[in-house]
Amino acid sequence: MKYGREVISLLAAHPGREFRFKEIQTYVCLTLRIQRANTTKVGVQRVLSTLSEETKSIRVIQGKRRNRYVWIGT
């Protein structure tokens, strides 16, 4: 996974805190110094879906407008 390290470092540093997708994407862009956020969108979505479905490390909280992601560990 291309952005896995950055997503995990952000979520694991704040267990129990809810993050919006945009917050996670912005962190990845700032960490890697990427100008265009559109290039990271698919990669971050893949990381989040893998962490929630396969490893069960994060919990997805479904909202009316947007989902939130919470690190619960392994």
Residue pairs with C-beta under 8 A, 6 or more apart in sequence:
1 43
1 46
1 47
1 50
2 43
2 47
3 28
3 32
3 40
3 43
3 44
3 47
4 47
4 50
6 27
6 28
6 31
6 32
7 24
7 28
7 44
7 47
7 48
7 51
8 47
8 51
8 57
10 19
10 24
10 27
10 28
11 19
11 24
11 51
11 57
11 58
11 69
11 70
11 71
12 71
12 73
14 71
15 71
15 72
15 73
16 70
16 71
16 72
17 70
17 71
18 61
18 68
18 69
18 70
19 68
19 69
19 70
20 66
20 67
20 68
20 69
21 44
21 45
21 48
21 66
21 67
21 69
24 44
24 48
24 69
25 37
25 40
25 41
25 44
26 37
28 34
28 40
28 43
28 44
29 35
29 37
29 40
32 40
34 40
48 58
48 60
48 69
51 57
51 58
52 58
52 59
52 60
52 69
55 74
56 72
56 74
57 71
57 72
57 73
57 74
58 69
58 70
58 71
58 72
59 69
59 70
59 72
60 67
60 68
60 69
61 67
61 68
61 69
61 70
